Amino acid sequence: MAVDATQPYDDQNIFAKILRGEIPCRKVFEDEWVLAFHDINPQAVTHVLVIPKGAYVSWDDFSAKASDAEITGFVRAVGHVSRAAGLVAPGYRLLANTGLNSHQEVPHMHVHVLAGRQLGPLLARID
């Protein structure tokens, strides 16, 4: 079910529960700003989710309300995760869905790091 990214943060979403330790995850990286873990339903050979520890619904919410330190920490963590996994040379894709039309499924801002094979075009062409 897609998420309306204009709604208030729901602290019962699955990522909030993972952050609180109520649901386990296969952790890749963690620091004061970010948690990164393997997706339970991977869409590529490598599929890592990077989430801020703050309560943000979407990229729009995060970019408008997060502190400069949170934003910097998040961006640096995505780079760290990608470098540590050896993804820079072969290449990787970052994907952040926001709202209904993008099919955002969890109402907590997150970035997908996808890699490990040829990923193909981002979207189908519209003729």
Secondary structure by P-SEA (a helix, b strand, c coil): cccccccccccccaaaaaaacccccccccccccbbbbbbccccccbbbbbbbccccccaaaaaacccaaaaaaaaaaaaaaaaaacccccbbbbbbbcccccccccccbbbbbcccccccccccccc
